[in-house]
């Protein structure tokens, strides 16, 4: 969760900078910087969970001692 939190801080900063540069508005920049990264951070958290499950399933399908699908003769 620490990785997700640090990603959120960087994302807030980038989102504000881009929105402010495009609009010149501190208010719009601030709103975009709060709303978009919060939604994206939650999406990122679940994206990581999905990939963890994919990795676990792949590991479960490779039996011990096998060389995997790429190494089969």
HELIX and SHEET records of a PDB file:
HELIX    1   1 UNK A    2  UNK A   23  1                                  22    
HELIX    2   2 UNK A   26  UNK A   61  1                                  36    
END                                                                             
